């Protein structure tokens, strides 16, 4: 993606930072997908999360937790989507990391092993 050097920084674009912990191989996989699609990895993360929030999260009975070896990753989201994402997390008492990991696993077409499932709390 040679055009990255000409793009403004995320701060200049007014994007909002979201820190999560992801398995290194998951982030590497997303970076490769972004290169193949000739887009920014943050744009791909946002696309995956938008689809997940609309199509999956409302009926999702379980979330996947990352392994303890997960590394910190900062996602840069558009302000409007960042607000929607954080509101959805607060409404259901969820953590950003668990939602991002679950959304990515579903995007990759991988199932949740039963031992890694976390029951979601229902909002009062």
C-alpha positions in Angstrom: 0.0 0.0 0.0 2.3 2.7 -1.2 -0.4 5.3 -1.0 -0.2 5.2 2.9 2.6 7.8 2.9 0.3 10.4 1.3 -2.7 9.8 3.6 -3.2 12.1 6.6 -2.6 10.6 10.0 -5.5 9.2 12.0 -5.3 12.1 14.4 -5.5 14.6 11.5 -8.6 12.7 10.3 -10.2 13.1 13.7 -10.4 9.3 14.4 -10.8 8.0 17.9 -8.4 5.4 19.5 -9.8 2.2 20.9 -7.3 0.0 22.7 -7.8 -3.8 22.7 -5.8 -6.9 23.3 -5.6 -9.4 20.4 -3.6 -12.5 19.6 -0.7 -11.5 17.5 -1.6 -13.9 14.7 -5.1 -12.4 14.5 -3.8 -8.9 14.0 -1.3 -10.2 11.5 -4.1 -11.9 9.6 -6.1 -8.7 9.5 -3.0 -6.8 8.2 -2.5 -9.3 5.4 -6.2 -9.0 4.4 -6.0 -5.2 4.4 -2.9 -5.4 2.1 -4.8 -7.8 -0.2 -7.7 -5.5 -0.4 -5.5 -2.4 -0.7 -7.1 -0.7 2.3 -6.0 0.4 5.8 -6.2 -2.3 8.5 -8.2 0.1 10.7 -10.8 0.5 7.9 -11.1 -3.3 7.7 -11.4 -3.6 11.5 -14.2 -1.0 11.4 -16.0 -2.7 8.6 -15.9 -6.1 10.4 -17.1 -4.5 13.6 -20.0 -2.6 11.9 -21.2 -5.9 10.3 -20.9 -7.7 13.7 -22.8 -4.9 15.6 -25.7 -5.0 13.1 -26.0 -8.6 12.2 -24.6 -10.7 15.1 -24.2 -8.9 18.5 -28.0 -8.4 19.1 -28.5 -12.2 19.3 -25.0 -13.3 20.3 -25.2 -15.6 23.3 -21.5 -15.9 23.9 -18.3 -13.9 23.5 -14.8 -15.2 23.0 -12.0 -14.0 25.4 -8.4 -13.5 24.1 -5.6 -15.6 25.5 -3.4 -14.1 28.2 -0.6 -13.8 25.7 -2.7 -11.3 23.6 -0.9 -8.1 22.7 -2.2 -4.5 22.8 -3.5 -3.1 19.6 -4.9 0.4 19.0 -7.7 0.6 16.5 -8.5 4.0 15.0 -12.3 4.4 14.4 -14.4 7.1 12.8 -15.9 9.2 15.6 -19.6 8.4 14.7 -18.9 4.6 14.7 -16.8 4.9 17.8 -19.7 6.4 19.6 -22.1 3.7 18.4 -19.6 0.9 19.3 -19.0 2.3 22.8 -22.8 2.7 23.4 -23.4 -0.9 22.3 -20.8 -2.1 24.8 -22.2 0.0 27.6 -25.8 -1.1 26.9 -24.8 -4.8 27.3 -22.0 -4.4 29.8 -19.4 -5.8 27.4 -15.6 -5.2 27.0 -14.3 -4.0 23.7 -11.6 -6.7 23.5 -14.1 -9.6 23.8 -16.4 -8.1 21.2 -13.5 -7.4 18.8 -12.1 -11.0 19.2 -15.5 -12.5 18.7 -16.3 -10.4 15.6 -13.0 -11.3 14.1 -13.4 -15.0 14.7 -16.8 -14.9 13.1 -15.4 -12.9 10.2 -12.7 -15.6 9.7 -15.4 -18.3 9.9 -14.0 -19.9 13.0 -16.3 -21.4 15.7 -16.1 -20.8 19.4 -14.6 -23.7 21.3 -17.0 -24.4 24.2 -14.3 -24.0 26.9 -13.6 -20.4 25.7 -17.2 -19.2 25.9 -18.3 -16.4 28.2 -21.9 -16.0 28.9 -23.1 -12.5 28.1 -24.7 -10.4 30.8 -28.2 -9.2 30.0 -28.8 -5.6 30.4 -31.3 -4.6 33.0 
